[in-house]
Amino acid sequence: MLLNSDDIQAVLLTVRLAALVTAILLVVGTPIAWWLARTRSRLKGPIGAVVALPLVLPPSVLGFYLLLAMGPYGPVGHLTRALGIGALPFTFWGLVLASVFYSLPFMVQPLQNAFEGVGDRPLEVAATLRASRMDTFFTVVLPMALPGYLTASILTFAHTVGEFGVVLMIGGNIPGVTRVASVQIYDHVEALEYGQAHRLAAVMLVFSFMVLLALYAWRPNARKG
């Protein structure tokens, strides 16, 4: 058998995590990207820098501060305890929240580029037809920005699949709860189980390559269309 039961469990958990994070960021990232694409506020630079911070910040640094924030004495921790949710570190939903922050730029930046590419003219035409802002977004902007949404979704999903530092810092290594594929590979290597590590790593390598191949193969066709 190519993968054992623990490896399959880790892969399924990784896919579940990546799918949830991508879905959440589609909702959260859209208004952020739209605001960054349209605003002339002086806050655009600082907010854009905060969104892009995970691109340059070491994952262990981001994971450390998220751990403090979500811990029992952090602001998020106080909120979740007040709501009766309990502490988020070392839980699956803690991984989801941390991954949302870590993958945020991979959703927002492609969407921002797509929104900027729409330009002002289609919005002005919609306004002359008395379309509301909501109608304009869903009937004009969204169809024109659809390639950007596809790119952002693929990149966000693939990036979340490949996380290691943040998920290890926030989730630890709990089988079936927080042990994702990257952590499972680390465990195999640490235990000198190089054969199993190679098999799981090869599966993730092929998966990542196929995702990127689909993205790059689709982009020229999208430009021709």
Sequence and secondary structure as in RCSB ss.txt:
>XXXX:A:sequence
MLLNSDDIQAVLLTVRLAALVTAILLVVGTPIAWWLARTRSRLKGPIGAVVALPLVLPPSVLGFYLLLAMGPYGP
VGHLTRALGIGALPFTFWGLVLASVFYSLPFMVQPLQNAFEGVGDRPLEVAATLRASRMDTFFTVVLPMALPGYL
TASILTFAHTVGEFGVVLMIGGNIPGVTRVASVQIYDHVEALEYGQAHRLAAVMLVFSFMVLLALYAWRPNARKG
>XXXX:A:secstr
  S HHHHHHHHHHHHHHHHHHHHHHHHHHHHHHHHHH   TTHHHHHHHHHHHHHS HHHHHHHHHHHHSTTSH
HHHHHHHTT    TTSHHHHHHHHHHHHHHHHHHHHHHHHHHH SHHHHHHHHTT  HHHHIIIIIHHHTHHHHH
HHHHHHHHHHHT  HHHHHHH   TTTT  HHHHHHHHHHTT HHHHHHHHHHHHHHHHHHHHHHHHHHHHHHH 
